[in-house]
């Protein structure tokens, strides 16, 4: 099945300047404006992902290849400095398929709560393993992986040219950027990991087709929403994608679980035990 693991320019012909709440007018000035906005925004967002900012988010992912599909929601909280992190990865198809990951602030270990589908992986509802991601930025954390991959696919599309579509300044000072991201860029950035049996069905024509991708920033330049949508057809197949990340309120300590009682935890103390655990999880997911 499928597994996850979260620009420009049309030809422009008139000239003018940007007005809040309206799309940038056509013309050489507009092309320069849109290009600069994309460059500045992507660079700024890259800086944001190194700051471990407090946030509460939701990412819905629906990907369908013919009759095979994933439909999942990741609800995530990052709170404090150093941050405590929680991500709840729940299937919207099977109620027993979920994994909740919790790293208490500055803890040398992290915890994973197993949904019923994964209950056979350990004799307890939680497993504990060494925390090894401290030197990495937010993109290593499940709560932001899809976002980083989506932004990476946009950057790849920008560098390839002819992907950027519009930059729209809103009356409240927020900014909306729209780009067309090719399936080729989507695959290159591993936004969704396709098994070889599916990826081998994608033709060159399919890889050149695009998904509409919209990014919204608040008046301070902070990312508030990113959504990629579209359908690609070819070779007798249809691929549909709808990935939607957005802020989901203000986080608090009440959003974080308590450290589980030791009696409810199976300890995976070394890399060999962790690797074996994830290999067995992969067999369940592959089935």
C-alpha positions in Angstrom: 0.0 0.0 0.0 1.1 3.6 0.4 3.1 4.9 3.3 4.1 8.4 4.6 6.7 8.4 7.1 4.3 16.8 5.5 7.5 27.8 -8.6 6.7 29.8 -11.6 5.8 31.7 -14.0 3.1 31.8 -16.5 3.8 34.5 -19.1 2.8 37.9 -17.7 2.0 40.8 -20.0 1.0 44.1 -18.2 2.6 46.0 -15.4 1.7 47.5 -12.1 2.3 47.2 -8.3 0.8 44.9 -5.7 -2.3 46.0 -3.8 -3.3 44.4 -0.5 -6.1 41.9 -1.0 -5.6 41.6 -4.7 -3.5 39.3 -6.9 -0.3 40.9 -8.3 -1.1 42.4 -11.7 0.3 40.8 -14.9 3.6 42.1 -16.2 7.3 42.0 -15.9 7.1 43.8 -12.5 4.6 41.2 -11.3 6.8 38.3 -12.4 9.7 39.8 -10.5 7.4 40.4 -7.4 6.1 36.8 -7.4 9.5 35.3 -7.9 10.9 37.4 -5.0 8.0 36.5 -2.8 8.6 32.8 -3.4 12.4 33.0 -2.8 12.0 35.1 0.3 9.2 32.9 1.7 10.9 29.6 1.1 14.1 30.9 2.7 12.2 32.3 5.6 10.3 29.1 6.2 13.5 27.2 6.2 14.8 29.4 9.0 11.5 28.8 10.9 12.0 25.1 10.9 15.2 25.5 12.9 13.6 27.4 15.8 11.5 24.8 17.6 8.6 27.2 17.9 5.6 26.4 20.1 2.7 25.3 17.9 -0.3 23.0 17.7 -1.1 21.6 14.2 -3.1 19.1 12.2 -2.2 17.4 9.0 -4.7 15.4 7.0 -3.3 13.2 4.3 -5.5 11.4 1.7 -3.7 9.7 -1.2 -5.4 7.3 -3.5 -3.9 5.2 -6.4 -6.8 3.5 -8.1 -8.5 1.6 -5.3 -5.5 1.7 -2.9 -5.5 4.5 -0.4 -4.2 6.0 2.8 -6.3 8.4 4.8 -4.7 9.6 8.1 -4.5 12.5 10.4 -1.5 13.6 12.4 -2.3 15.9 15.3 0.9 17.4 16.8 2.0 19.6 19.7 5.3 21.3 20.2 5.6 23.2 23.5 8.3 24.9 25.4 12.1 25.4 25.2 13.6 22.8 24.9 10.3 21.5 23.4 8.2 18.6 24.5 6.7 17.0 21.4 3.6 14.9 20.8 2.4 13.5 17.5 -0.8 11.4 17.2 -0.9 9.5 13.9 -4.3 8.0 13.4 -5.9 6.2 10.4 -9.3 7.5 9.3 -10.0 4.2 7.8 -9.2 1.8 10.7 -9.9 2.9 14.2 -7.4 0.4 15.6 -4.5 1.8 13.5 -2.7 4.5 15.4 0.7 5.4 16.8 1.2 8.2 19.4 4.7 9.4 19.8 5.7 11.5 22.9 9.1 13.0 23.8 9.1 14.9 27.2 11.2 18.0 27.2 14.9 17.4 27.4 14.3 13.6 28.0 16.9 11.1 26.9 14.1 8.7 25.9 10.8 8.9 23.9 7.7 6.9 24.1 5.4 5.3 21.5 1.9 4.2 22.3 0.7 1.3 20.2 -2.8 1.1 18.7 -4.6 -2.3 18.8 -3.3 -3.1 15.3 0.3 -3.0 16.6 -0.4 -4.6 20.0 1.5 -7.7 19.1 4.7 -5.8 18.8 5.1 -5.5 22.6 3.5 -6.9 25.8 2.6 -3.4 27.0 0.7 -0.5 25.3 3.8 1.7 25.3 7.4 1.2 24.2 10.3 3.4 25.3 13.4 3.9 23.2 16.5 6.2 23.2 15.9 9.7 21.9 18.3 10.3 19.0 16.9 13.3 17.2 18.1 16.1 19.4 20.7 17.3 16.9 18.1 17.6 14.1 15.7 20.3 13.2 11.9 20.0 13.2 11.8 18.2 9.9 13.0 15.0 11.6 9.9 15.1 13.8 6.7 13.4 12.5 4.6 16.5 13.3 6.5 18.5 10.7 7.8 15.9 8.2 5.0 16.3 5.7 5.3 20.1 5.8 9.1 20.0 5.1 8.6 17.5 2.3 5.8 19.6 0.7 8.0 22.7 0.9 10.9 20.8 -0.5 8.7 19.7 -3.4 7.8 23.3 -4.1 11.5 24.3 -4.0 12.3 21.5 -6.5 9.5 22.7 -8.7 10.8 26.3 -8.5 14.3 25.3 -9.5 12.9 23.3 -12.4 11.0 26.5 -13.6 7.4 27.3 -14.7 5.9 26.2 -11.3 5.0 29.5 -9.6 1.5 30.7 -10.2 0.5 33.6 -8.0 1.4 35.7 -4.9 -1.7 37.2 -3.3 -1.4 39.9 -0.5 -4.5 39.8 1.8 -6.1 42.9 3.5 -4.9 41.7 6.9 -1.3 41.5 5.7 -1.2 37.8 5.3 0.2 36.3 2.1 -0.9 33.4 -0.1 1.4 31.7 -2.6 0.2 29.2 -5.2 2.4 26.9 -7.2 2.0 23.9 -9.5 4.2 21.0 -8.2 4.9 18.1 -10.6 4.5 14.5 -9.6 8.2 14.2 -10.4 9.0 16.8 -7.6 6.6 15.1 -5.3 8.4 11.7 -5.8 11.9 13.3 -5.6 11.0 14.8 -2.2 9.4 11.6 -0.9 6.2 13.4 0.1 4.6 10.0 0.1 6.6 6.8 -0.3 5.2 4.7 -3.0 6.0 1.0 -3.3 7.8 0.0 -6.4 4.7 -1.8 -7.8 3.0 1.6 -7.9 5.8 3.9 -8.8 6.7 1.8 -11.8 3.3 2.6 -13.2 4.0 6.3 -13.4 4.9 7.4 -17.0 6.9 10.4 -18.0 3.6 12.2 -18.9 2.2 11.5 -15.5 5.3 12.7 -13.8 5.0 16.0 -15.7 1.5 16.6 -14.4 1.0 18.8 -11.4 -0.7 19.3 -8.0 -2.0 22.7 -7.0 -0.1 23.7 -3.8 -1.2 26.7 -1.7 0.9 28.2 1.1 -0.5 30.8 3.6 1.6 33.0 5.9 0.3 35.3 8.6 1.2 39.1 8.7 4.4 38.2 10.6 5.5 35.8 7.9 4.7 32.6 9.9 3.4 29.6 8.1 -0.3 28.9 9.0 -1.4 26.6 6.2 -0.2 24.5 3.3 -2.4 22.4 1.1 -1.6 20.2 -2.0 -4.5 18.9 -4.1 -5.0 17.4 -7.5 -5.5 14.3 -9.6 -3.1 12.8 -12.1 -4.2 10.3 -14.8 -2.4 8.2 -17.3 -1.4 4.6 -18.2 -4.9 3.5 -17.1 -4.4 4.8 -13.6 -5.5 7.7 -11.4 -3.6 9.2 -8.6 -5.4 11.6 -6.2 -3.7 13.7 -3.5 -5.1 16.0 -0.8 -2.6 16.9 1.9 -3.6 19.7 4.2 -1.5 21.1 7.1 -2.7 24.0 9.3 -2.4 25.5 12.8 -4.9 24.1 15.2 -5.2 26.5 18.1 -2.9 27.4 21.0 -1.1 24.5 22.7 -0.9 24.0 26.5 0.4 21.5 29.0 -3.1 19.9 28.9 -2.4 18.8 25.4 0.5 16.6 26.5 0.2 13.2 28.1 1.8 12.1 31.4 4.9 10.0 31.2 3.5 6.5 31.2 3.8 4.3 34.3 6.8 1.9 34.0 4.4 -1.1 34.3 2.9 0.1 31.0 6.2 0.4 29.1 8.4 -2.0 27.3 12.0 -0.7 27.1 13.9 -1.0 23.8 17.3 -0.2 25.2 19.6 -0.3 22.2 19.5 0.2 18.4 19.3 -3.5 17.7 16.0 -3.7 19.7 14.7 -0.6 18.0 15.5 -1.8 14.5 13.9 -5.2 15.2 10.8 -3.4 16.5 10.4 -1.2 13.4 11.1 -4.1 11.1 8.2 -6.0 12.6 6.0 -2.9 12.4 6.9 -2.6 8.7 5.6 -6.2 8.2 2.3 -5.2 9.7 2.0 -2.1 7.6 3.1 -3.9 4.5 0.3 -6.4 5.0 
